[in-house]
Amino acid sequence: MQFQVTNIEFDFEDALYPMSEEECAEFFDDYIGTHWEADDGDDLVEEITCAAGYCIKSIDYRIILD
């Protein structure tokens, strides 16, 4: 299935490198609107977590129908 991320929030609490608010916002923006191939919503979270290197606090997405 194809998914498009409409909103996302990462968990930077335990990050080795502390990010400023601006850096966090830019990081979020890098993922907003992106398309991902995944089996379901849980798989989508795993895919993005692996790619980003941070856990996801919350995510909103829409399914792209062919």
C-alpha positions, 0 to 999 in steps of 0.5 A: 500500500502507498501512504502519504504522511500528512503530519508527524511528530518524532520523539527527540527526548533521548537524542544524543544531539539536542536539536533546536526548535527550528531544527526539529521543525525542519526535520518534521517538514522533511517527512510531511508529504512524503510517500511510503510503501508499507503493508499497514500503518504499523509497518509505516511507522517502522519504515519511517522510524528506521529511516529517520533514526527516531521513534515516532510520537504521533503520525497522521497519514492518508492511503493513496489509492491506485 
